[in-house]
């Protein structure tokens, strides 16, 4: 029962975060948690250039912050650096099957439209997932 209440609370907060983020011109604004409500954090992100994406996560109940920089090197290559309780950097290579053609550089989006952050790099799939 407590998990259901936490889930509803996070979803309501997530909706509010997305609306505020859209008004501030952010490409990403969400509340996420890897566990219970006490591990929840606010994550905001924005493209600083067509190839550079920055996200910042701030713990809502614990003093934890995370800064992640993601730079698109080429069609399939991305450089990612993260500063949290530890510092790390990764070079990511994306393999897509069944798709052809060039992968376009991300375009600027309408600030009023809520848009999720970058995809295809392991976000939300348990790949370190601090943000």
N, C-alpha and C positions, 0 to 999 in steps of 0.2 A: 504494500500500500504506500509506503514511504517513497519507493522508487517511482511509482506512478505520479505522485505529487511533485517530486523533483523534476520529472520529465515535463510535466505541464508547466511548471515554473520556468524551466529553461526555454521551452518553446515560446512562451509569452515574452520572455526577455529577449529572445532572438528576434522576434517580430519587431519589437521596439528598437533594438539595435540596428536592424536593417533600415528602418524608416529614418532614424537619426543619421545613419551613415549616408543614405541617399541624399539627404538635405545638405550634408557637409561635403558632398562630392567624392565620397569614398567608393571604390569598386567593391569593397568587402567590409562588412561589419556584422559580427555574429557573436553569440555567446556559446561556448562549447565546454564540454567536460568529459574527461576520460573516466571519471568515476561518479561520485555523488556530487551534490550541490556544493559542498565545501571545496571541491577542486575546480569549480567553474571559473572561466576567464573570459574577458572581453577581447576579441581579436578584430583589429581593423587593418585594412590594406589598401594600397593605392599604387598605380603605376606612376613613377616619377619620370619615366621616358617610355617610348614604345617597347623597349627591351628590359627595363629595370622595374621590378615589382618589389615593394617593401611591405611587410606585415609586422605589426607589433601586437603582442598579447600581454595583457595585464591581469593578474589574478584578482578576482573579486573579493575573496575572503582570506587569501594567503598572499604574502608579499613576494610574488614571483612574476618576473617579466621576461619576455622573449622577443628578440628582434631577429627577423629573417629577411635576407636579401636574396632575390632570385634574378639572375641575369641570363637572358636568352643569347647564347653564343651563335647559334645557327638553327637550321631547320629541326634537328633532332637533339641538339646539345644544349644543356642548361647548367650554369654554375650556381650553386646555392650555398650560402653561408648563414650560420645561425649562432646567436649568442644567447645563452640561458644560464642554467646552472653549470653548463660546460659549453665550450666553443667548438664548433665543427664546421667543416666545409666539404661539399660533395660536388662531383661532376655527374650529372644525370644524362643518360642516353635513353631516348624514347623509341620504342619499336611499335609500329602500328601495322597490323595485318589487314589486308583487304581494302586499303585506302591508297589512292594514288595522287600524284600532284604535289604541289608545294604547300607547306604549312605557312599560312599568313602570319605576319607579325600582329600581335593584338592591337586592336584599334581602340580609340577613346570611346567611352560609352556615355550615354545620357545619364547625368547625375541623378535624375529622378527615378531611374530604373534600377532596382536592386539586382546586383550581379554577383555570383559566387567568384571566389578567387581562382587562380590557375588550376587546371586539371591535368591529370595524366602523370603526376609526379609522386604518387603515393600518398597524397593527402587523405586522411580519413581511413587509410587501409592498414594502420598499425605500423607504418614506417617511421617510427621515431616520434611522431605526432605531438610535438609540444604546442603547436599552433593549430 
